[in-house]
Amino acid sequence: MAGTNESRSFIPVRIAVLTVSDTRSLAEDRSGQTLADRIIEAGHILAARDIVTDDQDKIRDTVLTWSRDKAIDVVITTGGTGFTGRDVTPDALEPIFEKRMDGFSEVFHRISYDKIGTSTIQSRATGGVVNATFVFVLPGSPGACRDAWDGILKAQLDYRHMPCNFVEIMPRLDEHLRRGKSVP
């Protein structure tokens, strides 16, 4: 049965938030702010926060840099998951996923469907692992960020969540790297 095991101690996770937008500044970034507020409210550490334009190289470079930073455990991006020409976040990041997390996208769409119906198919939300760092790619709306955090990430990034959670497997995410696999 899913739930919180209060006998376990909470372990704060270091999370970076990257907003992908051609039109917003950090001061106007409601989606990134929604995530930052929820991360801090949950007791985690906001390790970094930035905004980049809808440019595949900039998105990929920022995520790769953060994924190599030992002070960052998780990267959450918001924006650029649609189908227009400027929506390139999944295109930038999926090729560097060492492992893809299909279940994240499926559960996100299930939660989203309950709120916005079939409009959820207009998002290419995805998740994966890059350099032993979890990476979650969310749409650029505050509502989608709330849905992903409240419905998935809050529980999975809480070590006390049972029967299992991402935090307890973080120390083993790089097992394949120790066997000699090269990383982008």
Secondary structure, DSSP 4 states (H G I P E B T S, - for coil): --EE-TTSPP---EEEEEEE-SS--GGG-HHHHHHHHHHHHTT-EEEEEEEE-S-HHHHHHHHHHHHT-TT-SEEEEES--SSSTT--HHHHHGGG-SEE-HHHHHHHHHHHHHHHGGGGGG---EEEEETTEEEEEE-SSHHHHHHHIIIIIHHHT-TTEES--SGGGGGGTTHHHHTT----
